C-alpha cells in the first residue's frame, strides 16, 4: 500500500475500534493502520484484527491470549509468538511520514500528569477514534523510536498509573457489591492522594460509569445477578411488595452487615438509583416498586421461601422467635441456618423484641401487645413443678456474667446452699451457689460455653432434695449460632 493512500474501514477496525467509532477524520488510526499493513502485508485480516486488539490500540479492552487464540483458531502460545513477531516487524518497518504521528508524540511528551491520560488527550485532539490505553501509548512511543519520551512516560506510569487504575478497579468493584457509589468512597479507597475532580474526570472518560448527580454513580453495564443492590431489592419486593425507600435501606443494612461492607448508600442516593434503573420506580410517596412482576418462588432461595410461607400463613403475619424457630425446623431448616437468616436476611424484620414479620408488614399494635403479654407471662414464672422441683426462668442480658436472684418467698429454700449443675444429659457442669440473701452465681462458664447472647432464656430447675440443678437454654431472640430450640448448657 502506498503512503497516504486512504485505509479501508476494516483496517481501522483492526485497531480495536467499533465500526460506529471508526472515522476517516482519525489520522493517527489511519497512520497506524498503514504502518501495520506495510509491516505484515501478507497476514490475514482476521489475524491482524485479533493481534492488534490484543496490543490494545484503538481503545478496546485487551482480550486475553486465550480469547485471541479461540478467535483465530490457534493456541495461546502461537498468539504470543505472532504478537512478538508483529512488534519486531513494526520496529524494522519504515515509519510512515505522518503529521499525526509527530503531533501524537508532542502531546504525549506534554502530558506530565498520568491522571490526564495521554490516550484520552489523543482522542480529544481528534487524532484517534477512541482513547488509546496506557499500554498502547507506551508501545507507540517505543515503536516510533522516541526513546526519551518513552522512558519519561514509562516512569510516570510506574509511579502513578497503577494506583489510579487500582482506584478505578475499586470503584467498579463497589458498583457490584454496593450498587451505587460515592466519589468520596473511591477517594478513601485510593492508595494515592486523588481529589474528587480527578476521579470524576477519569470516571467520565470510562465506558461503564454513569453519574446520578455530581457525586453518586453506578454501572448500568453490570451483568445479570452481579449487582448486589439490584438483587437484594428484587428479593424484598418479591416477598414484601412495594416498600418505602427507608424500609429498603433497613433491609440492605441487615444484609450488608453479613458481608461486612463498609458502606451503605443513603436514602437520597437510593432514590436516584431506583429512578434511573429500568427495573424499578419510585413514586411521590417514596415507595419503591418493581417494573416487572416478581414471584417469590423465582427470586427467593429455598430458606427464604420457608420463612416467607410461614409468616404469610401466620395470624396477623407475626410470630415470636420460638414459634418461628419451631415451624422452620419442622420444615427442614438447619438451626444454624435459622440463626444466620434471622440475623441478616433483608426480607425479615424484627419490629419489636421477639416479634418477627416480613419486611414492610404493618402489624397492628394489638397483635404486638398480645405477643408481648405472652412473653411476659412465659418469662416471669418461678414455679414448683409436678416433680417437686423449683423452676427459675430468667431472660439473659449482655455478657456471660450473671447473678440470679429469687423472690422473697422462695429465699428460705435456696439461700446459703450450693447445687451441683447438670446439663440435660446429666453431665456435671459446675456449681451454682446462693448467698444468704438469695442471690446466686456460677453460671458464667456454662453460658460462655453455650455461646449465649442477649435475649436468650435460662431455665434452672433445682432439686432441693438432691442438691442438683438442671440447666437449659431457650433461644428467644436472634443471637449466635444455635443448635437446637431447647439448647443444653454444657
Secondary structure, 3 states (H helix, E strand, C coil): CCCCCCCCHHHHHCCCCCCCCCCCCCHHHHHHHHHHHHHCCCCCHHHHHHHHHHHCCCCCCCCCHHHHHHHHCCCHHHHHHHHHHHHHHHHHCCCCCCHHHHHHHHHHHHCCCHHHCHHHHHHHCCCCCCCCCHHHHHHHHHHCCCHHHHHHHHHHHHHHHHHHHHHHHHHHHHHHHCCEEEHHHHHHHCCCCCCHHHHHHHHHHCCCEEECCCCEEEECCCCCCCCHHHHHHHHHHHHHCCEEHHHHHHHHHHHHHHCCCCCCCCHHHHHHHHHHCCCEEECCCCEEEECCCCCHHHHCCHHHHHHHHHHHHCHHHCEEHHHHHHHHHHCCCCHHHHHHHHHHCCCEEEEECCEEEECCCCCCHHHHHHHHHHHHHHHCCCEECCCCCEEEEEECCCCCCCCEECCHHHHHHHCCCEEEEECCCCCEEEEEEECCCCEEECCHHHHHHHCCCCCCEEEEEEECCCCEEEEEEECCCCCCCCCCCEEECC
